[in-house]
Amino acid sequence: MPWDERPDTDLLDAMALDRLGLAAPLLGATGWIDDLARLVAVDTAAPPGQGYGAFAALLQDMFAPLGFGLRSLVVPEGAVPGAPSSGPRVNLVASRRSGRPTCTLHFQMDTPPAGPGWTRPPLTLTRQGHLLYGLGTRRMKGAIAAVWAALRAADAVGLGLRFDPVLVFTTDGGQGANPHAGLRHLAEQGALEGHLVSLGGLAAPRLWTGSPACLDLEIRIPAAAGAAEAALPVLSRLTALQGRLGQASDGPRLSITAVSAEQASTDAAAFCSLALHRRLGIGETADGIRAELDAVLEAALHPGHAATIREVSSIPAVVAPHLGPNAGRWQQAMRWGFGFGPEAFREYAAAEPSALGFVQQAGLTEILQAGLQRPGQPAQGPDECTSIDDVEALARSLLAYLADVPEFPSL
């Protein structure tokens, strides 16, 4: 072909489809199982700031050869209101740029400590047939291995990408008030770009339709006559409010999470403290919740009472994250990767608030979700495992989604 002639668009599309077809069978030969073993061996259940140096070095070793630059973004102590005081949190961002639209892939690095009941070493990848056991295999460490395999296979066959992937690894913790400091800080700092793919979800034909908002609040009641006496009428009214709200899995809910008393000292008067968690229903607002609690206090105490309500933390709702311009392509990619049938994907909403609410609040309205969690599996527990088939199916889905192809082969 003369140097000044270019293939027409149809030929370029056919070449890209051919490369996608060549890349998918290479996933198993990338060596991703060895890298997953290295990921599992790093203890990311350590307190924030500990253990992540080794994890960052490992991610650098994995992704730098693929052209990614890795940088650390530290959440300073106190940068996120309501976050527990547990030292600075370290987040990692890996990116490579070609000028294409951006797709952010999010991974939460934290894993819970291995609890009782493990029959295999949690920090050692153990293979039994097609199953892979180890702490984090079914959550983010397995997903990291899938993304690495997809990018490695694409580079091996020269498959161009439609999106510039930005890989975001956060240490969001899991204890205390508002444990989502890592992801929230990155969202507020503008470190998340384009649209977001969250890889902590289900390996199933599902469309995530969002999650509710929530408030964590503290009520302080002066306790001059004794803490128990001061709290009892308020607790009685709050219990009645709980009953009116009900305990529906997808509706408003009130939980009393702690009751404590502080004795009088030379510096402060005695008081009783009630910690509340309030999940918001459709149409409810934070102002409405505070007004609701004000009414409870007035009825339980008296008008002009000295009790106070303080908002400790809040998580915004995620609304219709699946209705963006890339949703159809994402469904096609999931079908191609996992072999899901042509039936319509089923919608599901999270019953609990999600840190992804901060992402949508920051302007990334489209949030797609997948992962290695099978429906019915516990989110945590002993002998966590995934399968080789599921990791490679997720890798195929991501490969197809990121690839610069107009449509997928016949499904």
C-alpha positions in Angstrom: 0.0 0.0 0.0 1.4 3.4 -0.9 2.5 5.5 2.1 -0.1 8.2 1.4 -3.0 5.8 1.4 -4.8 4.7 4.5 -7.2 1.8 5.0 -10.8 2.8 4.9 -12.8 2.8 8.2 -14.4 -0.6 7.6 -11.0 -2.2 7.1 -9.6 -0.5 10.3 -12.6 -1.7 12.2 -12.1 -5.3 10.9 -8.4 -5.1 11.9 -9.3 -4.0 15.4 -11.9 -6.9 15.7 -9.2 -9.3 14.6 -6.8 -8.0 17.2 -9.5 -8.3 19.9 -10.1 -11.9 18.8 -6.3 -12.5 19.1 -6.0 -10.9 22.5 -8.7 -12.7 24.3 -7.0 -16.2 24.1 -3.8 -14.7 25.3 -5.2 -13.8 28.8 -4.3 -17.2 30.3 -0.7 -16.9 29.1 0.0 -13.5 30.6 1.1 -14.9 33.9 -1.7 -13.1 35.9 -1.9 -16.0 38.4 1.6 -15.3 39.5 0.9 -11.6 39.9 -2.2 -12.4 41.9 -0.1 -14.5 44.2 2.2 -11.5 44.8 -0.8 -9.2 45.4 -2.3 -11.6 48.0 1.0 -12.0 49.8 1.0 -8.2 50.7 -1.0 -7.6 53.9 -3.3 -4.7 53.1 -5.4 -5.3 56.2 -2.8 -3.3 58.1 -3.8 0.1 59.5 -3.7 2.9 56.9 -0.2 3.9 56.0 1.2 0.5 56.9 1.7 -2.2 54.4 0.9 0.0 51.4 4.5 0.9 50.6 5.1 -2.7 49.6 1.8 -2.8 47.7 2.6 0.4 45.8 6.0 -1.0 44.9 4.3 -4.1 43.5 1.8 -2.1 41.5 4.6 -0.1 40.1 6.4 -3.3 39.1 3.2 -4.6 37.4 2.0 -1.5 35.6 5.1 0.6 34.8 6.1 -1.8 31.9 2.7 -1.2 30.4 3.4 2.5 30.2 1.7 3.7 33.4 3.1 6.3 35.7 2.2 5.8 39.3 1.8 8.6 41.8 0.8 8.7 45.5 -1.8 11.0 46.8 -2.0 11.3 50.6 -5.1 12.3 52.4 -3.8 14.6 55.2 -5.1 14.0 58.7 -8.3 15.9 59.1 -8.7 16.6 55.4 -12.1 14.8 55.4 -14.6 16.0 58.0 -15.9 13.1 60.1 -13.2 10.7 59.1 -11.7 8.8 62.1 -8.2 9.8 63.3 -6.1 6.9 62.2 -3.2 8.6 60.4 -2.8 9.7 56.8 -4.3 7.5 54.1 -2.3 6.7 51.0 -4.0 6.5 47.6 -2.4 5.6 44.3 -3.2 6.8 40.8 -1.7 5.1 37.7 -2.3 6.6 34.2 -1.0 6.7 30.7 -2.1 9.3 28.2 -2.8 9.2 24.4 -5.4 12.0 24.2 -8.4 9.7 24.2 -11.4 10.0 26.5 -10.7 8.9 30.0 -12.1 5.9 31.9 -11.3 5.6 35.6 -11.1 2.1 37.0 -11.5 2.1 40.8 -10.0 -0.5 43.2 -10.2 -0.4 47.0 -6.9 -1.7 48.4 -8.1 -2.5 51.9 -8.9 -6.0 52.8 -10.4 -7.0 56.2 -8.2 -8.9 58.6 -8.5 -12.7 58.2 -11.0 -13.8 60.9 -11.4 -17.3 62.4 -12.4 -20.2 60.2 -9.7 -20.1 57.5 -8.4 -23.6 56.6 -5.8 -22.2 54.2 -3.2 -19.5 54.7 -5.0 -16.2 53.9 -1.9 -14.4 52.6 -0.8 -17.3 50.3 -2.6 -18.0 47.0 -3.7 -21.6 47.1 -5.0 -23.3 43.9 -7.4 -26.2 44.0 -8.5 -27.1 40.6 -10.0 -24.0 39.0 -10.4 -22.2 42.3 -8.0 -19.7 43.8 -8.0 -19.1 47.5 -6.6 -16.1 49.4 -7.5 -12.9 51.1 -8.7 -10.4 48.5 -9.0 -12.8 45.6 -12.8 -12.3 45.2 -12.5 -8.5 45.8 -10.0 -6.0 44.5 -6.8 -8.1 44.2 -8.5 -10.5 41.8 -9.9 -7.5 39.9 -6.4 -5.9 39.7 -5.1 -9.1 38.2 -7.9 -9.1 35.6 -7.2 -5.5 34.5 -3.5 -6.2 34.3 -4.1 -9.3 32.2 -6.4 -7.4 29.8 -4.0 -4.5 29.3 -1.0 -6.9 28.9 -2.9 -8.9 26.2 -4.0 -5.8 24.4 -0.4 -4.5 24.2 0.8 -7.9 23.0 -1.3 -7.8 19.9 -1.2 -4.1 19.3 -4.9 -3.6 20.1 -5.7 0.1 20.3 -7.9 1.4 23.1 -11.0 3.6 22.9 -10.3 5.1 26.4 -7.2 6.1 28.3 -7.5 4.0 31.5 -6.8 5.7 34.8 -6.3 3.2 37.6 -7.2 4.5 41.1 -6.3 2.5 44.2 -7.8 3.9 47.5 -7.4 3.0 51.1 -10.8 3.7 52.4 -10.7 1.7 55.6 -13.6 0.1 57.2 -13.8 1.3 60.8 -15.1 4.4 62.5 -17.3 7.3 61.3 -17.1 8.0 57.6 -14.5 5.4 56.6 -14.6 6.5 52.9 -11.9 9.2 53.2 -9.7 7.9 50.4 -12.2 7.9 47.6 -14.0 11.0 48.9 -10.8 13.0 49.0 -9.8 12.0 45.4 -13.3 12.9 44.1 -13.2 16.3 45.8 -9.6 17.0 44.6 -10.7 16.3 40.9 -8.4 13.2 40.6 -11.2 11.1 39.1 -11.8 11.7 35.3 -14.3 10.8 32.6 -16.6 8.0 33.8 -15.9 5.4 36.5 -15.9 1.6 36.5 -16.1 0.2 40.0 -14.7 -3.4 40.2 -16.0 -4.4 43.6 -19.4 -5.6 42.3 -21.0 -8.7 40.9 -19.9 -11.2 38.2 -23.5 -11.4 37.0 -25.8 -9.8 34.4 -26.8 -7.0 36.7 -27.2 -3.2 36.3 -26.4 -1.3 39.4 -29.0 1.5 39.8 -27.6 3.3 42.8 -27.6 3.5 46.6 -29.3 5.6 49.3 -27.9 8.5 51.2 -27.2 8.3 55.0 -26.4 10.5 58.0 -24.5 9.8 61.1 -25.6 12.1 63.9 -25.0 12.6 67.6 -27.6 13.8 70.1 -26.3 15.3 73.4 -28.7 15.6 76.3 -27.8 17.5 79.5 -27.8 15.0 82.3 -28.0 17.1 85.5 -30.4 14.6 87.1 -28.5 11.5 85.8 -27.7 10.2 82.4 -30.2 7.4 82.4 -33.0 9.6 83.4 -32.2 12.2 80.8 -31.9 9.6 77.9 -34.9 7.4 78.6 -37.7 9.6 77.2 -35.7 10.4 74.1 -34.8 6.7 73.6 -38.5 5.9 73.9 -39.4 8.4 71.2 -36.6 7.2 69.0 -37.7 3.6 69.3 -41.2 4.6 68.3 -39.8 6.5 65.3 -37.8 3.3 64.4 -41.1 1.4 64.3 -42.8 3.9 62.1 -39.9 3.9 59.6 -39.8 0.1 59.5 -36.9 -2.1 58.6 -37.5 -2.4 54.8 -34.3 -3.3 52.9 -34.8 -0.4 50.5 -36.5 2.3 52.6 -35.7 4.8 55.3 -34.2 3.3 58.5 -33.0 4.6 61.9 -30.4 2.8 64.0 -29.3 3.7 67.5 -25.6 2.7 67.3 -24.3 3.8 70.7 -25.4 5.3 74.0 -22.9 6.7 76.4 -22.7 9.1 79.4 -20.1 11.6 80.4 -19.8 12.6 84.0 -19.5 16.2 85.1 -16.0 17.6 85.5 -14.6 20.9 86.4 -14.7 21.9 82.7 -18.0 20.5 81.5 -21.4 19.5 82.7 -22.6 15.9 82.6 -24.4 14.8 79.4 -25.8 11.7 77.7 -24.7 11.0 74.1 -26.8 9.0 71.5 -25.2 8.0 68.2 -27.6 7.5 65.4 -27.4 6.2 61.8 -30.2 7.3 59.5 -30.6 5.9 56.1 -32.6 8.2 53.8 -35.5 7.1 51.8 -36.5 8.5 48.4 -37.3 12.2 48.6 -35.9 12.6 52.1 -33.3 15.4 52.8 -30.8 16.0 55.6 -32.8 19.1 56.7 -35.9 17.0 56.9 -34.1 14.5 59.1 -32.8 17.1 61.5 -36.3 18.6 61.7 -37.7 15.1 62.5 -35.2 14.7 65.3 -35.9 18.2 66.6 -39.6 17.2 66.9 -38.6 14.0 68.8 -36.5 16.1 71.3 -39.3 18.6 71.9 -41.8 15.9 72.5 -39.5 13.9 74.8 -38.1 16.9 76.7 -39.8 20.3 76.4 -39.7 23.3 74.0 -36.5 25.2 74.5 -34.6 22.2 75.7 -30.8 22.3 75.8 -30.2 19.1 73.9 -28.2 19.4 70.6 -28.0 17.5 67.3 -24.7 17.3 65.5 -24.0 15.8 62.1 -21.0 13.6 62.4 -20.8 12.5 58.7 -22.9 11.9 55.7 -22.7 9.9 52.4 -24.7 11.2 49.4 -27.0 9.0 47.3 -26.0 7.5 44.0 -28.8 8.2 41.5 -29.2 6.3 38.1 -25.4 5.7 37.6 -26.2 3.2 34.8 -28.0 5.6 32.4 -24.9 7.2 30.8 -23.7 7.0 27.2 -21.5 4.0 27.8 -24.0 1.7 29.5 -25.0 -0.2 26.3 -21.3 -0.8 25.4 -20.7 -2.0 29.0 -23.5 -4.6 28.8 -22.2 -5.8 25.4 -18.7 -6.2 26.9 -20.0 -8.1 29.9 -22.0 -10.4 27.7 -19.0 -11.0 25.4 -16.6 -11.6 28.4 -18.8 -13.8 30.6 -21.0 -15.4 28.0 -24.2 -14.0 29.5 -27.3 -14.7 27.4 -29.3 -12.2 25.4 -31.8 -11.7 28.2 -32.1 -8.2 29.6 -29.8 -7.4 32.4 -31.6 -7.2 35.8 -31.5 -4.0 37.7 -30.5 -3.9 41.4 -30.0 -1.2 44.0 -27.6 -1.3 46.9 -29.4 -1.4 50.3 -26.5 0.4 52.0 -24.9 3.8 51.2 -21.8 3.7 49.0 -18.7 5.8 48.9 -19.4 6.2 45.2 -21.9 8.8 46.2 -18.9 11.2 46.6 -17.8 10.3 43.0 -21.2 11.3 41.6 -21.4 14.4 43.8 -18.0 15.4 42.2 -19.5 15.3 38.7 -18.9 11.7 37.4 -22.5 10.8 36.9 -21.9 7.6 35.0 -20.7 4.8 37.3 -20.6 1.2 35.9 -20.0 -1.8 38.1 -18.7 -5.3 37.8 -16.4 -7.6 39.7 -15.8 -11.2 40.9 -18.5 -11.5 43.6 -21.1 -14.2 42.7 -24.7 -13.6 43.8 -25.3 -15.3 47.1 -21.6 -15.4 48.1 -20.8 -13.7 51.4 -18.9 -10.4 50.9 -16.4 -11.5 53.6 -15.5 -14.7 55.4 -13.0 -17.5 55.7 -11.5 -19.3 52.7 -12.3 -16.4 50.3 -11.8 -17.6 46.7 -12.5 -16.8 43.1 -12.1 -18.9 40.0 -9.7 -18.8 37.1 -12.8 -18.7 34.8 -14.2 -15.6 36.5 -11.0 -13.6 36.5 -10.4 -14.3 32.9 -14.1 -13.5 32.1 -13.8 -10.2 33.8 -10.5 -9.6 31.9 -12.2 -10.4 28.6 -15.1 -8.0 29.5 -12.6 -5.2 30.3 -10.6 -5.9 27.2 -13.7 -5.6 25.0 -15.0 -2.5 26.8 -11.7 -0.6 26.5 -10.8 -1.8 23.0 -11.3 0.6 20.1 -13.8 -1.5 18.2 -17.2 -0.3 17.0 -19.1 -3.4 18.0 -18.4 -6.9 19.3 -18.3 -10.2 17.5 -21.6 -12.1 17.2 -23.0 -12.8 20.7 
